[in-house]
């Protein structure tokens, strides 16, 4: 039975000084997955430590799922073991001499919960680790070990799950293995997630909310599709800003090898996806891969031509980020100042956005599901 994800959230307003570095961050995030995004040294892991109770803020308050974890004004500080906050690190940190089944049991025992076979089955099924229960960590891939670590954290029934760059130590094949599991976790577990990353492809695929940290401060916060479209934010600018589009699989052409997607933006052709018809996807289009034409192009090899109207123009270094509204969905293109001048681009002008099918990165295409609390 499908149910809406509980309206839980996390509220953070803290200050912490460590030598020459000062973290001064405030934000509120709703349900789903909140990504802490920024370059190394921006304060992401320090913030995770504060939420987990591994560090105390000099000032501030943290509230998760309606429970106050720390409030310096009220002199309240819940010890880590009382916070019901699950943490998944870069390395799985499983007990090597124990089976997967016994490793999973530690999450339940640590939280002092009785065994609930239905809950164990739901968690192992969601993460796809039911067939691994009698194996030991040494016989698992890196992605399998991380899924077990996530399962152990979930079986403690946390009110909040923290994931500190859980894919950083994995190669591309193992990342591809675990990303679908994190998508299911976001959509089905009913537990808010704070996810640390400096990889824009992960954030674009997974995040509902993005918090951009720069030098210990919140540079931007909001829905992923709005924040990742911005080109004025240093960590996003460096990794290329882009649009996030909500699309649905229409069909795959066996002859051309292309999959047709549909959404508010119109129809898109992308490299073949092994996804059933009707699957809801989130698709990222980097700004660097979008061209602009003032008339409908003819004799063009690019398969995706989207009609729209310029709704925003933001300077981006020596270039301009041109935002295009395509039937309510927004995409962004980076063009030179010379192109803006020569094409006479301005707010409200009708244009066509052109995107090559080969420009789509499979790592940036994620699956979105209905929310089912387990």
One Martini backbone bead per residue (centre of mass of N, CA, C, O) as a GRO file, in nm:
protein
  374
    1UNK     BB    1   0.094   0.037   0.025
    2UNK     BB    2   0.064   0.367  -0.042
    3UNK     BB    3   0.252   0.637   0.112
    4UNK     BB    4   0.332   0.914   0.257
    5UNK     BB    5   0.579   1.092   0.352
    6UNK     BB    6   0.674   1.208   0.626
    7UNK     BB    7   0.671   1.533   0.784
    8UNK     BB    8   0.990   1.568   0.800
    9UNK     BB    9   1.283   1.732   0.961
   10UNK     BB   10   1.562   1.965   0.951
   11UNK     BB   11   1.721   2.182   1.195
   12UNK     BB   12   1.979   2.438   1.145
   13UNK     BB   13   2.180   2.640   1.397
   14UNK     BB   14   2.530   2.696   1.377
   15UNK     BB   15   2.844   2.730   1.572
   16UNK     BB   16   3.200   2.667   1.485
   17UNK     BB   17   3.531   2.669   1.620
   18UNK     BB   18   3.845   2.574   1.436
   19UNK     BB   19   4.056   2.775   1.462
   20UNK     BB   20   4.044   2.921   1.145
   21UNK     BB   21   3.769   2.774   1.145
   22UNK     BB   22   3.420   2.855   1.050
   23UNK     BB   23   3.101   2.746   1.141
   24UNK     BB   24   2.800   2.904   0.979
   25UNK     BB   25   2.488   2.738   0.995
   26UNK     BB   26   2.163   2.762   0.815
   27UNK     BB   27   1.880   2.527   0.798
   28UNK     BB   28   1.597   2.378   0.616
   29UNK     BB   29   1.455   2.043   0.583
   30UNK     BB   30   1.286   1.808   0.439
   31UNK     BB   31   1.205   1.543   0.304
   32UNK     BB   32   1.434   1.310   0.223
   33UNK     BB   33   1.718   1.429   0.040
   34UNK     BB   34   2.000   1.597   0.179
   35UNK     BB   35   2.253   1.790   0.035
   36UNK     BB   36   2.593   1.829   0.107
   37UNK     BB   37   2.758   2.078  -0.086
   38UNK     BB   38   3.115   2.075  -0.163
   39UNK     BB   39   3.416   2.141  -0.102
   40UNK     BB   40   3.690   2.085   0.037
   41UNK     BB   41   3.658   2.248   0.353
   42UNK     BB   42   3.345   2.362   0.387
   43UNK     BB   43   3.191   2.166   0.636
   44UNK     BB   44   3.040   1.894   0.607
   45UNK     BB   45   3.159   1.700   0.829
   46UNK     BB   46   3.119   1.890   1.067
   47UNK     BB   47   2.809   1.887   1.047
   48UNK     BB   48   2.775   1.585   1.091
   49UNK     BB   49   2.903   1.579   1.377
   50UNK     BB   50   2.687   1.760   1.507
   51UNK     BB   51   2.438   1.581   1.446
   52UNK     BB   52   2.564   1.313   1.583
   53UNK     BB   53   2.747   1.415   1.849
   54UNK     BB   54   3.077   1.446   1.789
   55UNK     BB   55   3.000   1.751   1.838
   56UNK     BB   56   3.007   2.085   1.969
   57UNK     BB   57   2.862   2.372   1.970
   58UNK     BB   58   2.892   2.703   2.055
   59UNK     BB   59   2.621   2.751   1.886
   60UNK     BB   60   2.282   2.634   1.901
   61UNK     BB   61   2.055   2.429   1.688
   62UNK     BB   62   1.906   2.088   1.670
   63UNK     BB   63   1.645   1.941   1.463
   64UNK     BB   64   1.484   1.608   1.457
   65UNK     BB   65   1.180   1.505   1.412
   66UNK     BB   66   1.106   1.715   1.666
   67UNK     BB   67   1.392   1.671   1.800
   68UNK     BB   68   1.615   1.787   2.029
   69UNK     BB   69   1.969   1.760   2.022
   70UNK     BB   70   2.050   2.076   2.040
   71UNK     BB   71   2.079   2.353   2.299
   72UNK     BB   72   2.267   2.599   2.421
   73UNK     BB   73   2.064   2.780   2.573
   74UNK     BB   74   1.938   2.511   2.729
   75UNK     BB   75   2.165   2.300   2.782
   76UNK     BB   76   2.137   2.088   2.537
   77UNK     BB   77   2.273   1.737   2.509
   78UNK     BB   78   2.263   1.471   2.318
   79UNK     BB   79   2.375   1.182   2.307
   80UNK     BB   80   2.445   0.978   2.051
   81UNK     BB   81   2.279   0.718   2.166
   82UNK     BB   82   2.003   0.918   2.190
   83UNK     BB   83   1.938   1.023   1.881
   84UNK     BB   84   1.874   0.834   1.645
   85UNK     BB   85   2.145   0.828   1.453
   86UNK     BB   86   2.246   0.736   1.148
   87UNK     BB   87   2.568   0.609   1.015
   88UNK     BB   88   2.743   0.646   0.696
   89UNK     BB   89   3.039   0.572   0.565
   90UNK     BB   90   3.281   0.523   0.338
   91UNK     BB   91   3.319   0.286   0.519
   92UNK     BB   92   3.140   0.019   0.643
   93UNK     BB   93   3.230  -0.115   0.920
   94UNK     BB   94   3.248  -0.420   0.944
   95UNK     BB   95   3.243  -0.731   1.081
   96UNK     BB   96   3.456  -0.973   0.958
   97UNK     BB   97   3.361  -1.235   1.156
   98UNK     BB   98   3.075  -1.174   1.051
   99UNK     BB   99   2.783  -1.192   0.934
  100UNK     BB  100   2.542  -1.020   0.786
  101UNK     BB  101   2.322  -1.089   0.989
  102UNK     BB  102   2.488  -0.997   1.242
  103UNK     BB  103   2.547  -0.712   1.154
  104UNK     BB  104   2.250  -0.624   1.140
  105UNK     BB  105   2.181  -0.683   1.443
  106UNK     BB  106   2.342  -0.448   1.573
  107UNK     BB  107   2.141  -0.222   1.519
  108UNK     BB  108   1.915  -0.336   1.701
  109UNK     BB  109   2.072  -0.373   1.966
  110UNK     BB  110   2.175  -0.080   2.004
  111UNK     BB  111   1.856   0.021   2.008
  112UNK     BB  112   1.677  -0.186   2.166
  113UNK     BB  113   1.541  -0.392   1.964
  114UNK     BB  114   1.330  -0.604   1.861
  115UNK     BB  115   1.260  -0.848   1.666
  116UNK     BB  116   1.148  -0.782   1.315
  117UNK     BB  117   1.094  -0.963   1.048
  118UNK     BB  118   0.946  -0.758   0.864
  119UNK     BB  119   1.165  -0.536   0.879
  120UNK     BB  120   1.402  -0.700   0.780
  121UNK     BB  121   1.276  -0.776   0.506
  122UNK     BB  122   1.233  -0.486   0.404
  123UNK     BB  123   1.530  -0.395   0.410
  124UNK     BB  124   1.664  -0.626   0.244
  125UNK     BB  125   1.481  -0.586  -0.004
  126UNK     BB  126   1.542  -0.288  -0.070
  127UNK     BB  127   1.874  -0.355  -0.083
  128UNK     BB  128   1.942  -0.645  -0.195
  129UNK     BB  129   2.052  -0.863   0.070
  130UNK     BB  130   1.915  -1.145   0.127
  131UNK     BB  131   2.148  -1.335  -0.021
  132UNK     BB  132   2.388  -1.240   0.206
  133UNK     BB  133   2.347  -1.333   0.512
  134UNK     BB  134   2.580  -1.586   0.513
  135UNK     BB  135   2.794  -1.385   0.464
  136UNK     BB  136   3.102  -1.224   0.447
  137UNK     BB  137   3.263  -0.932   0.387
  138UNK     BB  138   3.501  -1.056   0.211
  139UNK     BB  139   3.263  -1.164  -0.008
  140UNK     BB  140   3.220  -0.863  -0.085
  141UNK     BB  141   3.146  -0.594  -0.227
  142UNK     BB  142   3.151  -0.262  -0.189
  143UNK     BB  143   2.846  -0.224  -0.240
  144UNK     BB  144   2.746  -0.445  -0.047
  145UNK     BB  145   2.868  -0.331   0.212
  146UNK     BB  146   2.709  -0.064   0.205
  147UNK     BB  147   2.427  -0.192   0.218
  148UNK     BB  148   2.470  -0.320   0.493
  149UNK     BB  149   2.528  -0.058   0.648
  150UNK     BB  150   2.250   0.063   0.593
  151UNK     BB  151   2.084  -0.163   0.722
  152UNK     BB  152   2.197  -0.135   1.007
  153UNK     BB  153   2.095   0.157   1.046
  154UNK     BB  154   1.785   0.100   0.995
  155UNK     BB  155   1.745  -0.121   1.230
  156UNK     BB  156   1.760   0.126   1.449
  157UNK     BB  157   1.541   0.332   1.390
  158UNK     BB  158   1.588   0.613   1.273
  159UNK     BB  159   1.526   0.968   1.247
  160UNK     BB  160   1.819   0.976   1.108
  161UNK     BB  161   2.035   0.987   0.811
  162UNK     BB  162   2.387   0.962   0.768
  163UNK     BB  163   2.595   1.041   0.469
  164UNK     BB  164   2.952   1.013   0.423
  165UNK     BB  165   3.056   0.960   0.135
  166UNK     BB  166   2.966   0.647   0.037
  167UNK     BB  167   3.120   0.655  -0.273
  168UNK     BB  168   3.428   0.740  -0.261
  169UNK     BB  169   3.555   0.425  -0.250
  170UNK     BB  170   3.427   0.374  -0.532
  171UNK     BB  171   3.376   0.258  -0.822
  172UNK     BB  172   3.177   0.283  -1.093
  173UNK     BB  173   3.045   0.002  -1.065
  174UNK     BB  174   2.966   0.031  -0.761
  175UNK     BB  175   2.799   0.284  -0.788
  176UNK     BB  176   2.587   0.160  -0.984
  177UNK     BB  177   2.492  -0.047  -0.764
  178UNK     BB  178   2.404   0.168  -0.521
  179UNK     BB  179   2.220   0.398  -0.626
  180UNK     BB  180   1.943   0.249  -0.634
  181UNK     BB  181   1.938   0.201  -0.326
  182UNK     BB  182   1.928   0.503  -0.247
  183UNK     BB  183   1.667   0.565  -0.392
  184UNK     BB  184   1.492   0.372  -0.225
  185UNK     BB  185   1.556   0.495   0.045
  186UNK     BB  186   1.438   0.778  -0.014
  187UNK     BB  187   1.134   0.660  -0.107
  188UNK     BB  188   1.078   0.412   0.133
  189UNK     BB  189   1.187   0.454   0.442
  190UNK     BB  190   1.097   0.729   0.601
  191UNK     BB  191   1.392   0.872   0.614
  192UNK     BB  192   1.584   1.117   0.667
  193UNK     BB  193   1.855   1.257   0.463
  194UNK     BB  194   2.207   1.317   0.499
  195UNK     BB  195   2.422   1.406   0.217
  196UNK     BB  196   2.756   1.374   0.135
  197UNK     BB  197   2.904   1.579  -0.136
  198UNK     BB  198   3.116   1.657  -0.452
  199UNK     BB  199   2.911   1.523  -0.660
  200UNK     BB  200   2.694   1.626  -0.897
  201UNK     BB  201   2.569   1.356  -0.999
  202UNK     BB  202   2.463   1.261  -0.725
  203UNK     BB  203   2.295   1.505  -0.645
  204UNK     BB  204   2.113   1.512  -0.898
  205UNK     BB  205   1.995   1.218  -0.853
  206UNK     BB  206   1.909   1.233  -0.522
  207UNK     BB  207   1.814   1.518  -0.451
  208UNK     BB  208   1.580   1.740  -0.304
  209UNK     BB  209   1.798   1.892  -0.133
  210UNK     BB  210   2.029   2.179  -0.137
  211UNK     BB  211   2.344   2.242   0.033
  212UNK     BB  212   2.569   2.504   0.002
  213UNK     BB  213   2.914   2.507   0.081
  214UNK     BB  214   3.125   2.793   0.189
  215UNK     BB  215   3.347   2.841   0.418
  216UNK     BB  216   3.111   2.755   0.645
  217UNK     BB  217   2.874   2.848   0.452
  218UNK     BB  218   2.563   2.926   0.324
  219UNK     BB  219   2.510   2.982  -0.023
  220UNK     BB  220   2.274   2.759  -0.060
  221UNK     BB  221   1.908   2.682  -0.062
  222UNK     BB  222   1.710   2.407  -0.197
  223UNK     BB  223   1.594   2.287  -0.456
  224UNK     BB  224   1.769   2.109  -0.678
  225UNK     BB  225   1.668   2.242  -0.950
  226UNK     BB  226   1.751   2.534  -0.856
  227UNK     BB  227   2.050   2.513  -0.757
  228UNK     BB  228   2.181   2.348  -1.011
  229UNK     BB  229   2.127   2.598  -1.216
  230UNK     BB  230   2.349   2.755  -1.096
  231UNK     BB  231   2.651   2.964  -1.188
  232UNK     BB  232   2.737   3.133  -0.905
  233UNK     BB  233   2.849   2.864  -0.784
  234UNK     BB  234   3.144   2.731  -0.736
  235UNK     BB  235   3.096   2.412  -0.726
  236UNK     BB  236   2.902   2.416  -0.976
  237UNK     BB  237   3.064   2.568  -1.186
  238UNK     BB  238   3.298   2.360  -1.194
  239UNK     BB  239   3.079   2.113  -1.267
  240UNK     BB  240   2.833   2.220  -1.392
  241UNK     BB  241   2.555   2.334  -1.461
  242UNK     BB  242   2.195   2.238  -1.451
  243UNK     BB  243   1.924   2.050  -1.541
  244UNK     BB  244   1.620   1.918  -1.393
  245UNK     BB  245   1.416   1.648  -1.511
  246UNK     BB  246   1.086   1.530  -1.537
  247UNK     BB  247   1.049   1.196  -1.657
  248UNK     BB  248   0.915   0.956  -1.906
  249UNK     BB  249   0.891   0.648  -2.031
  250UNK     BB  250   0.791   0.547  -2.359
  251UNK     BB  251   1.044   0.428  -2.539
  252UNK     BB  252   1.238   0.177  -2.728
  253UNK     BB  253   1.461   0.171  -3.000
  254UNK     BB  254   1.617  -0.095  -3.143
  255UNK     BB  255   1.748   0.038  -3.393
  256UNK     BB  256   1.875   0.309  -3.252
  257UNK     BB  257   1.900   0.287  -2.921
  258UNK     BB  258   1.669   0.477  -2.823
  259UNK     BB  259   1.515   0.676  -2.571
  260UNK     BB  260   1.189   0.791  -2.496
  261UNK     BB  261   1.098   1.098  -2.349
  262UNK     BB  262   0.860   1.260  -2.121
  263UNK     BB  263   0.748   1.608  -2.063
  264UNK     BB  264   0.716   1.935  -2.018
  265UNK     BB  265   0.957   1.994  -2.224
  266UNK     BB  266   0.898   1.721  -2.377
  267UNK     BB  267   1.100   1.546  -2.596
  268UNK     BB  268   1.347   1.283  -2.548
  269UNK     BB  269   1.665   1.161  -2.660
  270UNK     BB  270   1.835   0.870  -2.540
  271UNK     BB  271   2.020   0.649  -2.444
  272UNK     BB  272   1.962   0.343  -2.380
  273UNK     BB  273   1.717   0.213  -2.149
  274UNK     BB  274   1.654  -0.028  -1.883
  275UNK     BB  275   1.333   0.073  -1.884
  276UNK     BB  276   1.021   0.086  -1.825
  277UNK     BB  277   0.735   0.179  -1.915
  278UNK     BB  278   0.663   0.466  -1.698
  279UNK     BB  279   0.917   0.554  -1.589
  280UNK     BB  280   1.048   0.765  -1.351
  281UNK     BB  281   1.269   1.043  -1.420
  282UNK     BB  282   1.589   1.197  -1.367
  283UNK     BB  283   1.728   1.460  -1.568
  284UNK     BB  284   2.046   1.573  -1.680
  285UNK     BB  285   2.145   1.903  -1.816
  286UNK     BB  286   2.410   2.043  -1.909
  287UNK     BB  287   2.492   2.361  -2.003
  288UNK     BB  288   2.729   2.280  -2.209
  289UNK     BB  289   2.501   2.100  -2.394
  290UNK     BB  290   2.363   2.377  -2.482
  291UNK     BB  291   2.197   2.517  -2.750
  292UNK     BB  292   2.116   2.817  -2.947
  293UNK     BB  293   1.819   2.911  -3.133
  294UNK     BB  294   1.615   3.149  -3.314
  295UNK     BB  295   1.557   2.907  -3.506
  296UNK     BB  296   1.456   2.641  -3.657
  297UNK     BB  297   1.640   2.381  -3.724
  298UNK     BB  298   1.819   2.245  -4.005
  299UNK     BB  299   2.000   1.979  -4.070
  300UNK     BB  300   2.029   1.814  -3.786
  301UNK     BB  301   2.176   1.578  -3.571
  302UNK     BB  302   2.028   1.662  -3.346
  303UNK     BB  303   1.740   1.531  -3.161
  304UNK     BB  304   1.709   1.790  -2.962
  305UNK     BB  305   1.431   2.022  -2.987
  306UNK     BB  306   1.344   2.307  -2.782
  307UNK     BB  307   1.086   2.504  -2.705
  308UNK     BB  308   1.118   2.857  -2.598
  309UNK     BB  309   1.188   3.104  -2.332
  310UNK     BB  310   1.345   3.362  -2.205
  311UNK     BB  311   1.385   3.399  -1.826
  312UNK     BB  312   1.713   3.424  -1.802
  313UNK     BB  313   2.018   3.627  -1.711
  314UNK     BB  314   2.348   3.516  -1.605
  315UNK     BB  315   2.639   3.589  -1.507
  316UNK     BB  316   2.948   3.376  -1.602
  317UNK     BB  317   3.187   3.543  -1.615
  318UNK     BB  318   3.248   3.540  -1.963
  319UNK     BB  319   2.953   3.449  -1.944
  320UNK     BB  320   2.613   3.321  -2.005
  321UNK     BB  321   2.321   3.238  -1.834
  322UNK     BB  322   2.057   3.078  -2.004
  323UNK     BB  323   1.719   3.078  -1.938
  324UNK     BB  324   1.468   2.825  -2.030
  325UNK     BB  325   1.128   2.810  -2.102
  326UNK     BB  326   0.960   2.480  -2.126
  327UNK     BB  327   0.660   2.454  -2.031
  328UNK     BB  328   0.785   2.510  -1.715
  329UNK     BB  329   1.058   2.407  -1.791
  330UNK     BB  330   1.403   2.439  -1.699
  331UNK     BB  331   1.683   2.551  -1.879
  332UNK     BB  332   2.048   2.570  -1.940
  333UNK     BB  333   2.283   2.800  -2.095
  334UNK     BB  334   2.618   2.845  -2.214
  335UNK     BB  335   2.730   3.164  -2.327
  336UNK     BB  336   2.861   3.403  -2.497
  337UNK     BB  337   2.870   3.737  -2.534
  338UNK     BB  338   2.875   3.726  -2.843
  339UNK     BB  339   2.616   3.553  -2.876
  340UNK     BB  340   2.424   3.749  -2.743
  341UNK     BB  341   2.472   3.974  -2.945
  342UNK     BB  342   2.432   3.828  -3.228
  343UNK     BB  343   2.134   3.704  -3.132
  344UNK     BB  344   1.973   3.890  -2.948
  345UNK     BB  345   1.952   3.820  -2.648
  346UNK     BB  346   1.648   3.811  -2.446
  347UNK     BB  347   1.398   3.866  -2.263
  348UNK     BB  348   1.132   3.670  -2.411
  349UNK     BB  349   1.272   3.515  -2.624
  350UNK     BB  350   1.240   3.303  -2.872
  351UNK     BB  351   1.365   2.962  -2.864
  352UNK     BB  352   1.612   2.697  -2.920
  353UNK     BB  353   1.697   2.396  -2.771
  354UNK     BB  354   2.004   2.204  -2.801
  355UNK     BB  355   2.046   1.836  -2.776
  356UNK     BB  356   2.238   1.578  -2.753
  357UNK     BB  357   2.208   1.247  -2.697
  358UNK     BB  358   2.520   1.199  -2.607
  359UNK     BB  359   2.509   1.402  -2.352
  360UNK     BB  360   2.395   1.184  -2.180
  361UNK     BB  361   2.432   1.075  -1.848
  362UNK     BB  362   2.365   0.791  -1.683
  363UNK     BB  363   2.453   0.898  -1.392
  364UNK     BB  364   2.220   1.142  -1.425
  365UNK     BB  365   2.001   0.903  -1.421
  366UNK     BB  366   1.715   0.880  -1.223
  367UNK     BB  367   1.495   0.727  -1.001
  368UNK     BB  368   1.144   0.768  -0.937
  369UNK     BB  369   0.931   0.720  -0.658
  370UNK     BB  370   0.711   0.624  -0.464
  371UNK     BB  371   0.618   0.671  -0.133
  372UNK     BB  372   0.733   0.415   0.109
  373UNK     BB  373   0.686   0.314   0.416
  374UNK     BB  374   0.861   0.064   0.638
   0.00000   0.00000   0.00000
